[in-house]
């Protein structure tokens, strides 16, 4: 769950939600023309802008160059330090096996089978026993020539299920419900026995772990400054990783058995937000985020460019590290959420973009989801209300207005990443609100490329960041709110027991309602996360770029990305 969602269309099926920073690059959204967040029942077609074109309309060849805020140092999508939006975006063209596995998503979030890997995925229920049989594509092969076979599925389960306690996995999710995985009639047949019926099926094998990734040392550390292209499978392959130039370049993969790509190369460059503006104007890159008014206005009028807009699949705000003092005191977390004026935060963040939204109330689902409900735990907000939270819990307010307990001020830092002025102004607004409530708050400024390490290793007290949003809350409720593996480091056995039952509910509406009710109770008890905004996606692209942009949940088909004739 990490990092700055700098670009458009970064959606993966894998059940883990991705951490995303709040700096100024990004996908597309409301835009300078008046727009607002969509609520339940929205026509998703209004939220998509990808310039969809058939391959016949595209030039063969060409290079697509994209900026990312975070490039490594850990390139594994499966552990905490690499599970971020920039990393998943960069891996998308070269390692579809890891980023989507057996499943793809439609724009509205509906899953469909990825037949490049899994030709069939059948579930049968016999009493309370669920058995899943999978037929692997006969042509599927890793880049080193090893067939993608039953041993891949067996290893994926072993590495990601949580049974290897030392593995730094993001969340065991649905993997934890698997009792056994074995080879079927041939190496290309897989039989999965579940401990309990598990839904949705698309949470299973939505990312495949190469059998060579079979020790904790490799799993946790093997991808630090090393992409291991031989363990990948996708329409492109890594041509060169240049850590000095902070670039990854890729070319069509001669081992790929699926549709051949249109582009002759893709290049990802690590850049700070401000640098992307000049680079786009100079035609060094083909896309640049315009999600803040500063970036949008500077990019406006760039020759050979166009704006694409859509809804950002993101829930962000106050990412509080409940394991680090003083945030490990629930009173402090409650006071923080009480002190925050989310409307004022949004006003600063979307100033000039003509974007309006009601502050969201869920970290798991977008407001346009039919399953959404507002779970924000605080109704009365402001500095005085926050000070009352403190004093009711035995804190005192000194003559200088600072809140104190046992002689110590409530003091902490908000870590800000990148150089976008709107992002900094948003953090400064939050800082002032917390200071007005008696908290001693400073800003710890870091570069964009520090995000993955700092947040992955949880060496922060608070950041303004958030997570990608999925179309189903089943996996999210476990990733966020489980006491043993949850992102926020708090919870209890009673909530864990409720979480354990969610994935066994077959009915989509009933299952999501159960997940949302857990979130409501969790937030009311532990006062994390501090969800504050979703926001628009706005970015500039090179004129004629096709099949890429604001695509909601739709999985990027990198073989069709290219430029019009």
Beta strands, then each sheet from edge to edge (+ up, - down):
strand 1: 19-21
strand 2: 35-36
strand 3: 63-68
strand 4: 103-105
strand 5: 111-113
strand 6: 118-126
strand 7: 129-136
strand 8: 178-183
strand 9: 189-194
strand 10: 236-242
strand 11: 247-252
strand 12: 265-270
strand 13: 287-289
strand 14: 305-311
strand 15: 314-320
strand 16: 355-356
strand 17: 396-397
strand 18: 403-405
strand 19: 408-409
strand 20: 411-417
strand 21: 440-446
strand 22: 462-468
strand 23: 530-533
strand 24: 536-542
strand 25: 545-546
strand 26: 562-563
sheet 1: 1+ 22- 15+ 23-
sheet 2: 1+ 22- 20- 21-
sheet 3: 2+ 16+
sheet 4: 3+ 12+ 11- 10+
sheet 5: 4+ 5-
sheet 6: 6+ 7- 9+ 8-
sheet 7: 13+ 24- 14+
sheet 8: 17+ 18- 19+
sheet 9: 25+ 26-
end
